[in-house]
């Protein structure tokens, strides 16, 4: 399956899972717009490497999605750099750790803006072009915490849950238009952030890596194994293909059985 000639925007893709999904799309021939808060100079090596590895066009846009103006600027820049934006992955996220009573209002509002409103606005702005071309793939990155709650992360749990409603609404409004909208639901994914937390468990408890991973995932992912970020990217590529044309409005888990318990 090839996505040659398609263009994709992945928000929050300067590293980690976002970058892994962008890499998978590039591997399928898709031109890519990366996004983050880093400067273009800081991302030059990454964009050059992706472009050279997969012979696709790769651009990077720096933008803060905490405001509608920031989202609008991102989409304007992305559309200026790509012929079309056919794939949209709403992956950018912020979170703050605090209990309900002490949770700062500014962090709550920031999470609503970045995690939820930015996704809504990006869909609003890219959907007309997808409808005109009769093809589009929209992905909202939720989490197991969109279906489960955990203490001291009310902003994250609330926004990830709300993204499921957004996904279903967009799916219903785009039926029979060649457009699908799905939510990807990862569990604990091997990213640089998670890797550093595993290293901390190894140091603090004197464990071998495999034991530290199992300890880190205890009570969460029953497989006891981290999700490979590349596998999430491969799931996205599959959902862009013809075999997935009838999959829309779905939550696609990739979480080692976490939600089964």
QUIRA-V979531 format. One record per backbone hydrogen bond with DSSP energy under -1.0 kcal/mol. CO is the residue of the C=O (numbers start at 1). NH is the residue of the N-H. E is the energy in kcal/mol with one decimal. If there is no record, write none. Layout:
CO,NH,E ; CO,NH,E
This chain:
3,6,-2.5 ; 6,31,-2.7 ; 7,86,-2.7 ; 7,87,-2.1 ; 8,33,-2.4 ; 9,89,-2.7 ; 15,19,-1.4 ; 16,20,-2.0 ; 17,21,-2.4 ; 18,22,-2.1 ; 19,23,-2.5 ; 20,24,-2.0 ; 21,25,-2.1 ; 22,26,-2.5 ; 23,27,-2.3 ; 25,30,-2.4 ; 26,29,-1.8 ; 28,3,-3.8 ; 31,8,-2.5 ; 32,59,-2.5 ; 33,10,-2.1 ; 34,61,-2.3 ; 35,13,-2.5 ; 36,63,-1.9 ; 39,43,-1.2 ; 43,47,-2.5 ; 44,48,-2.5 ; 45,49,-2.2 ; 46,50,-2.4 ; 47,51,-2.4 ; 48,52,-2.3 ; 49,53,-2.4 ; 50,54,-2.0 ; 51,55,-1.5 ; 57,32,-2.7 ; 59,34,-3.3 ; 61,36,-1.4 ; 67,71,-1.6 ; 68,72,-2.8 ; 69,73,-2.4 ; 70,74,-1.9 ; 71,75,-2.5 ; 72,76,-2.6 ; 73,77,-2.5 ; 74,78,-2.8 ; 75,79,-2.8 ; 76,80,-1.6 ; 77,81,-1.3 ; 78,82,-1.4 ; 86,137,-2.4 ; 87,9,-2.6 ; 88,139,-2.9 ; 89,11,-2.4 ; 89,91,-1.2 ; 90,141,-2.3 ; 100,103,-1.1 ; 104,108,-1.8 ; 105,109,-2.7 ; 106,110,-1.9 ; 107,111,-2.2 ; 108,112,-2.2 ; 109,113,-2.0 ; 110,114,-2.8 ; 111,115,-2.3 ; 112,116,-1.1 ; 112,117,-3.0 ; 113,118,-2.3 ; 116,120,-2.3 ; 117,121,-2.9 ; 118,122,-2.5 ; 119,123,-2.1 ; 120,124,-2.3 ; 121,125,-2.1 ; 122,126,-1.8 ; 123,127,-2.4 ; 126,130,-1.6 ; 127,131,-2.7 ; 128,132,-2.2 ; 129,133,-2.0 ; 130,134,-1.4 ; 130,135,-1.7 ; 136,180,-1.8 ; 137,88,-2.6 ; 138,182,-2.3 ; 139,90,-3.1 ; 140,184,-1.7 ; 143,146,-2.3 ; 144,147,-1.8 ; 144,148,-1.1 ; 152,98,-1.3 ; 153,157,-2.6 ; 154,158,-2.1 ; 155,159,-2.2 ; 156,160,-2.5 ; 157,161,-1.8 ; 158,162,-2.2 ; 159,163,-1.8 ; 161,164,-1.0 ; 162,166,-2.1 ; 163,167,-2.4 ; 164,168,-2.1 ; 165,169,-2.3 ; 166,170,-2.5 ; 167,171,-2.4 ; 168,172,-2.2 ; 169,173,-1.8 ; 174,177,-1.3 ; 178,136,-1.8 ; 180,138,-2.5 ; 181,249,-3.4 ; 182,140,-2.1 ; 183,252,-3.4 ; 184,142,-2.2 ; 185,254,-2.4 ; 186,144,-1.2 ; 188,227,-2.6 ; 189,191,-1.2 ; 191,195,-2.9 ; 192,196,-1.9 ; 193,197,-1.4 ; 194,198,-2.2 ; 195,199,-2.2 ; 196,200,-1.7 ; 197,201,-1.8 ; 198,202,-2.3 ; 199,203,-2.3 ; 200,204,-2.8 ; 201,205,-2.1 ; 202,206,-1.3 ; 208,212,-2.5 ; 209,213,-2.6 ; 210,214,-1.9 ; 211,215,-2.2 ; 212,216,-2.5 ; 213,217,-2.0 ; 217,220,-2.5 ; 221,224,-1.8 ; 227,190,-3.1 ; 228,231,-1.2 ; 228,232,-1.1 ; 229,233,-1.7 ; 230,234,-2.0 ; 231,235,-1.8 ; 232,236,-2.0 ; 233,237,-2.2 ; 234,238,-2.2 ; 235,239,-2.3 ; 238,241,-1.7 ; 241,244,-1.4 ; 242,245,-1.6 ; 244,247,-1.9 ; 250,183,-3.1 ; 252,185,-2.8 ; 254,187,-1.6 ; 255,258,-1.7 ; 256,223,-1.3 ; 257,260,-1.2
